[in-house]
Amino acid sequence: MTNLTFYGGVGEIGGNKVLVEDRDARIWLDMGATFDFGSDYFVEYLMPRERFGLRDYFALGLLPKLPGLYGAEWLDRAGLPHETPRFSAAFISHIHFDHTNHLRFLDPAIPVHLGVGTKIILDSWEITTRGMDLLAHDYRTFRTGASVDADGVDVEPIHVDHSAPAAYGFLVHTSGGTIAYTGDLRQHGPHSEMTKDFIDAAKTNEPIALITEGTRVTPADPRANFTEALVKSKSIETAGRAKGKAVFATFYPRDVDRMRTFVEVAKAVDRQFVVQARAAHLLVSLSQDTRIQVPDVLRDPDLLVYDRRFHRQETWEKNLFAQLGDRVVTSDYVREHQDELVVQLDFTTMPELIDIQPVPGSAFIHSKSEPIEENDEVEKAVANWVRFFKLRRSQYHASGHMSEREIADMIRAIAPKAVIPIHTEYPERFAQFASHVVQPVLASPMPVG
């Protein structure tokens, strides 16, 4: 008997934690946190008392009390005795925190399998970002098409295209048949052939169940179905109109495809691209993986790196800047050469506009998802910065997720015996295009096969 239990991602976007149990194997697919994890009880400076480990999380029902899952340091004062791990492994589909963030609670003796590129991104992230630490684990890396044995169950990672590199779906070959798990994926991105590889492999294995994301399965999808090529062409048009003015671009800092797009945008309009230091560190780190094509920060003369002039410079930043020499620039340089540059501007670096003093009417290309909620505090703050400095905002973004139509096409192509929707706020919509939909219930075992 094979069972599936969903401890996250049920009727919500993000927080995937799927337990597959088959004979002696107990395997986790992702170990994520929801985007609003704990927000009913905690906000800003009101935070869980981590000096008591997982006590607050257990008391409020935020995490399940599963013996043999959590590390001893999280249980000493939490009312749950530590036990020898009872789980075979965790498999991580990609780097995004809604698929990884609860790894930090995991017992370090449980093997964690993830892509080579994902491990590189994680290492860079932990080096450059204070407070970002998933703690020590028995990390084991894989490549697409490998077969990983987890207590008698073979798990096969197959690459997919997503807004983070090194993203994978999984084929879990149980005693009752194959379970296909999509992770997060898209078909309209620059590596659509990877997603096709996953779909073809899943179809070949005739899965007894397809566990699929449905981020954009919704009655009214606010996301335009841009391709990366369209993001590039539209951004070139916008940057080309900004004569004598600055061009700023904001995008997710681990979206390597988007970084490459804006490097190409800058070159197309005879400008240099200025990247933030953390993003530069990530690109340098990922250059170790020859299967991921990234801009060459260390050698490309048209790539500059921004120095925010912190009072105390971190060791990683000192080392990076030492390699770059005069290609490290500050707000003074950007202010004086703003009509020659395209500048990456993250949400946390908005205050640099005060020192850059952009010419009114400068371009601000927002290359992230469109705001979903009108009362989003981050979006309000961004809008206020744009308005204050009289920037001209444009919205160009290629989503990291399949549209509803693409999800429907994928399900028809794979033809699984059952479809299990997660990572979606509208799981009931799957019944419109899938013949046998099984709705998961949070923390309730579901037999399959």
C-alpha positions in Angstrom: 0.0 0.0 0.0 1.3 3.4 -1.0 0.1 6.5 1.0 0.4 10.2 0.3 0.0 12.7 3.1 0.0 16.5 2.4 1.3 18.7 5.2 1.3 21.9 3.1 0.2 23.3 -0.3 -3.4 22.2 0.2 -5.7 25.0 -1.1 -2.9 27.5 -0.9 0.1 28.6 -3.0 3.4 27.4 -1.6 4.3 25.4 1.5 4.7 22.1 -0.4 5.4 19.2 2.0 4.3 15.9 0.6 5.0 12.6 2.4 5.2 9.4 0.3 5.0 6.1 2.2 5.7 2.9 0.4 6.8 -0.3 2.2 9.9 0.7 4.3 10.3 4.1 2.6 9.0 7.4 3.9 10.0 10.1 1.5 9.4 13.9 1.6 8.8 15.9 -1.6 9.8 19.4 -0.7 9.9 21.0 2.7 8.5 24.5 2.2 6.8 27.2 4.1 3.7 29.0 3.0 4.1 32.7 2.0 2.1 33.8 5.0 3.3 31.1 7.4 2.3 32.0 11.0 0.8 35.3 10.0 -2.3 34.7 12.0 -0.3 34.9 15.2 3.0 36.6 14.3 3.9 39.8 12.6 6.9 42.1 12.4 8.5 42.0 15.9 6.0 39.5 17.3 7.9 36.3 16.5 8.0 32.7 17.7 10.2 32.2 20.7 12.9 30.1 19.0 14.7 29.8 22.3 12.1 27.2 23.0 12.7 25.4 19.7 9.4 24.4 18.1 7.2 24.8 21.2 5.3 27.8 19.8 4.9 26.2 16.4 3.5 23.0 17.9 1.2 24.8 20.4 -0.4 26.9 17.6 -0.7 24.0 15.2 1.7 25.5 12.7 3.8 22.4 12.4 2.8 18.7 12.8 4.2 16.7 15.8 5.8 14.0 13.8 8.3 11.8 15.7 11.6 11.2 14.1 11.4 14.3 11.8 12.9 17.2 13.7 16.4 17.9 14.9 17.2 17.5 18.6 18.0 21.2 19.1 14.5 22.1 18.1 12.8 19.7 20.5 14.8 20.0 23.8 12.2 22.5 25.2 9.3 21.8 22.8 7.5 18.9 24.6 8.3 16.3 21.9 11.1 13.9 22.7 13.8 13.5 20.0 13.9 10.1 18.3 16.1 8.5 15.7 14.9 9.7 12.3 12.0 7.7 10.9 12.2 9.2 7.4 14.2 8.0 4.4 15.0 11.3 2.7 13.7 14.7 1.5 13.8 15.6 -2.1 13.9 19.3 -3.0 12.5 20.4 -6.3 14.1 23.9 -6.4 15.5 26.8 -4.3 12.4 28.9 -3.6 11.7 29.2 0.1 8.1 28.0 -0.2 9.7 24.6 -1.1 12.8 24.7 1.2 12.4 26.9 4.2 11.4 24.2 6.7 14.5 22.2 6.0 16.1 24.1 8.9 13.9 22.1 11.3 14.8 18.7 9.8 16.9 16.2 11.7 20.4 16.6 10.1 20.7 12.8 9.8 17.9 12.7 7.2 19.5 12.8 3.7 18.4 15.8 1.6 18.6 15.3 -2.2 18.7 18.4 -4.4 20.1 19.5 -7.8 23.7 20.5 -8.2 22.7 24.0 -9.1 20.2 24.3 -6.2 23.0 23.5 -3.8 25.2 26.1 -5.3 22.5 28.7 -5.0 21.8 27.7 -1.4 25.5 28.1 -0.5 25.6 31.5 -2.1 22.4 32.6 -0.5 23.6 31.5 3.0 26.9 33.3 2.5 25.5 36.6 1.3 22.2 36.9 3.3 22.1 37.4 7.0 19.6 35.3 8.8 19.3 32.9 5.8 20.6 29.6 7.2 18.9 26.2 6.7 21.5 24.6 9.0 23.7 21.6 8.4 22.3 18.6 6.5 23.4 15.5 4.8 23.1 17.1 1.3 23.3 14.9 -1.7 23.2 16.3 -5.2 21.7 14.9 -8.4 21.4 15.7 -12.1 18.4 15.1 -14.3 17.6 11.5 -15.2 19.6 10.1 -12.2 17.9 7.4 -10.1 18.1 7.8 -6.3 17.3 4.8 -4.1 15.4 5.8 -0.9 14.9 2.6 1.2 13.8 0.6 -1.8 11.9 3.3 -3.7 13.6 4.8 -6.8 13.1 8.6 -7.2 14.0 10.0 -10.6 14.5 13.8 -10.9 13.7 15.3 -14.3 14.6 18.9 -15.0 11.8 21.5 -15.7 11.8 25.1 -16.6 11.0 27.6 -13.8 11.9 31.1 -12.7 14.8 29.6 -10.7 17.6 27.5 -12.3 18.1 23.9 -11.4 14.4 23.1 -11.0 13.1 19.6 -11.1 10.0 17.4 -11.0 10.1 13.9 -9.7 9.0 10.5 -10.7 8.6 8.3 -7.6 8.5 4.6 -8.6 6.5 2.9 -5.8 5.4 -0.7 -5.5 1.9 0.4 -6.7 3.2 2.4 -9.7 4.8 5.7 -10.5 3.8 9.0 -8.8 4.7 12.1 -10.8 5.3 15.4 -8.9 5.7 18.6 -10.9 7.3 20.9 -8.4 6.9 24.3 -10.1 7.2 24.5 -13.8 6.3 26.5 -17.0 6.2 25.9 -20.8 6.6 29.5 -22.0 10.1 30.1 -20.6 13.5 30.0 -22.4 14.0 26.3 -21.5 10.6 24.8 -22.4 12.3 21.7 -23.7 13.1 20.8 -20.1 9.5 20.8 -19.1 8.7 18.8 -22.2 11.3 16.2 -21.0 9.4 15.9 -17.7 6.0 15.6 -19.4 7.3 12.9 -21.8 9.0 11.0 -19.0 5.9 11.1 -16.9 3.7 10.0 -19.8 6.0 7.1 -20.6 5.7 5.9 -17.0 1.9 5.9 -17.0 1.6 7.4 -13.5 -1.0 6.3 -11.0 -1.1 9.9 -9.7 0.1 13.3 -10.9 0.7 15.7 -8.1 0.6 19.1 -9.9 1.0 22.7 -9.0 -1.8 25.1 -10.1 -0.6 28.6 -9.2 -2.3 30.1 -12.2 -5.3 27.9 -12.2 -7.7 30.6 -11.3 -10.9 32.3 -12.5 -9.1 35.5 -13.3 -5.3 35.2 -13.8 -3.7 38.7 -13.5 -0.5 37.5 -15.0 0.1 38.3 -18.7 1.5 35.2 -20.5 4.7 36.8 -21.6 7.6 34.8 -22.9 11.2 35.7 -21.8 11.8 36.9 -25.4 8.8 39.3 -25.1 10.2 40.6 -21.8 13.4 41.3 -23.6 11.9 43.0 -26.7 9.6 45.2 -24.6 12.4 46.1 -22.2 14.7 47.1 -25.2 11.9 49.3 -26.5 11.5 51.0 -23.1 15.2 51.4 -22.5 15.7 52.8 -26.0 13.2 55.6 -25.3 15.0 56.6 -22.2 17.4 59.0 -23.9 19.5 61.0 -21.5 17.9 59.1 -18.5 18.4 56.2 -16.2 16.9 52.7 -16.7 16.2 50.7 -13.6 15.0 47.0 -13.6 13.7 45.0 -10.6 13.3 41.3 -10.7 13.6 38.2 -8.4 17.3 38.0 -7.4 17.7 34.3 -8.1 16.0 34.5 -11.6 19.1 33.9 -13.6 17.2 33.9 -16.9 15.9 37.4 -16.1 19.4 38.6 -15.2 20.7 37.3 -18.5 17.8 39.1 -20.3 18.6 42.5 -18.8 22.3 42.1 -19.6 21.2 41.6 -23.2 18.8 44.5 -23.0 21.6 46.8 -21.8 23.9 45.7 -24.6 21.1 46.2 -27.2 20.8 49.8 -26.3 24.6 50.4 -25.8 24.5 50.6 -22.1 26.3 48.7 -19.3 24.4 46.6 -16.8 24.9 47.3 -13.1 24.1 44.3 -10.9 23.8 44.2 -7.1 26.6 42.5 -5.2 24.5 39.5 -4.0 23.3 38.8 -7.5 26.9 39.0 -8.7 28.1 36.5 -6.1 25.3 34.2 -7.2 26.4 34.4 -10.9 30.0 33.8 -10.1 29.0 30.8 -7.9 26.8 29.3 -10.6 29.5 29.6 -13.2 30.9 26.5 -11.6 28.0 24.5 -13.1 28.6 24.3 -16.8 25.0 23.2 -17.5 23.7 26.6 -16.4 24.5 29.5 -18.7 25.0 32.7 -16.7 26.4 36.2 -17.5 30.2 36.3 -16.9 30.6 38.8 -14.1 34.3 38.4 -13.8 35.1 38.9 -17.5 32.4 40.9 -19.2 33.5 44.6 -19.4 29.8 45.6 -19.8 28.9 44.1 -16.4 29.4 46.4 -13.4 28.7 45.6 -9.7 27.1 48.0 -7.3 28.8 48.9 -4.0 26.3 50.1 -1.4 29.1 51.4 0.7 28.2 49.7 4.0 30.1 50.8 7.0 31.3 47.3 7.6 31.9 45.2 4.5 31.4 41.5 4.6 34.3 39.1 3.7 32.5 37.7 0.7 31.9 41.2 -0.7 35.5 42.3 -0.1 36.7 39.2 -2.0 34.2 39.8 -4.9 35.2 43.5 -5.2 38.9 42.6 -5.2 38.4 40.4 -8.3 36.5 43.2 -10.1 38.7 46.2 -9.7 37.4 49.3 -11.4 34.2 47.6 -12.4 32.8 48.2 -8.9 30.7 51.3 -8.9 28.9 53.4 -6.4 25.9 55.8 -6.5 28.2 58.6 -7.5 29.2 56.8 -10.7 25.7 55.8 -11.5 24.4 59.4 -10.9 27.1 60.8 -13.3 26.6 58.1 -16.0 22.9 57.2 -15.6 22.2 57.6 -19.3 24.8 54.9 -20.0 23.5 52.3 -17.6 20.7 49.8 -16.8 20.7 49.3 -13.1 19.3 46.4 -11.1 17.2 47.8 -8.2 15.8 45.5 -5.6 13.1 46.4 -3.1 15.7 46.6 -0.4 17.9 48.9 -2.4 15.3 51.5 -3.2 16.9 54.0 -0.9 19.9 54.2 -3.3 17.7 56.4 -5.5 18.2 59.1 -3.0 21.9 59.2 -3.8 21.6 58.4 -7.5 19.1 61.2 -8.1 17.7 59.9 -11.3 16.6 62.3 -14.0 12.7 62.7 -13.8 11.1 60.4 -16.4 13.7 57.7 -16.0 12.5 54.2 -16.8 11.6 51.7 -14.0 10.9 48.2 -15.4 9.1 46.1 -12.9 9.9 42.5 -14.0 8.1 40.6 -11.3 4.6 39.2 -10.9 1.9 41.8 -11.1 0.6 42.8 -7.6 -2.2 40.4 -6.6 -3.6 42.4 -3.7 -4.2 46.1 -3.9 -3.3 46.5 -0.2 0.1 44.9 -0.6 2.4 46.9 1.6 5.5 46.1 -0.5 3.8 47.2 -3.7 2.6 50.5 -1.9 6.2 51.3 -0.9 7.5 50.6 -4.4 4.8 52.7 -5.9 5.7 55.6 -3.6 9.4 55.5 -4.5 8.5 55.4 -8.2 6.1 58.3 -7.7 8.5 60.4 -5.6 11.4 60.2 -8.1 9.0 60.7 -11.1 10.0 57.4 -12.7 8.0 55.9 -15.6 7.0 52.4 -14.7 6.5 49.5 -17.1 5.4 46.0 -16.3 7.1 43.1 -18.2 7.3 39.7 -16.6 7.3 36.0 -17.8 5.8 33.9 -15.0 7.5 30.9 -13.5 4.3 28.9 -13.7 2.1 27.3 -16.3 -1.2 29.0 -17.3 -4.4 27.1 -16.6 -4.5 26.1 -20.3 -1.0 24.8 -20.2 -1.8 22.8 -17.0 -4.8 21.3 -18.8 -2.6 20.4 -21.8 0.0 18.8 -19.6 -2.6 16.7 -17.8 -4.0 15.5 -21.1 -0.6 14.7 -22.4 0.5 12.7 -19.3 -2.9 11.0 -18.8 -2.5 10.0 -15.2 -5.0 7.7 -13.4 -5.6 10.5 -10.9 -4.7 14.2 -10.6 -4.0 15.7 -7.2 -3.8 19.5 -7.3 -1.7 21.4 -4.8 0.1 24.8 -4.7 -3.2 26.4 -5.8 -6.0 28.4 -4.3 -8.6 27.0 -6.7 -8.2 23.2 -6.7 -11.8 22.6 -7.6 -11.2 24.1 -11.1 -9.1 21.0 -12.0 -12.4 19.1 -12.4 -13.1 21.2 -15.5 -10.2 19.7 -17.5 -9.2 16.5 -15.7 -11.4 13.4 -15.6 -10.3 12.0 -12.1 -9.3 14.6 -9.6 -8.6 13.7 -6.0 -8.6 16.6 -3.6 -6.0 16.2 -0.8 -7.0 16.9 2.8 -4.3 18.4 5.0 -2.5 15.9 7.2 -4.8 13.1 6.1 -3.2 9.9 4.6 -4.5 9.2 1.0 -4.0 5.7 -0.5 -3.0 5.6 -4.1 -2.4 2.8 -6.6 
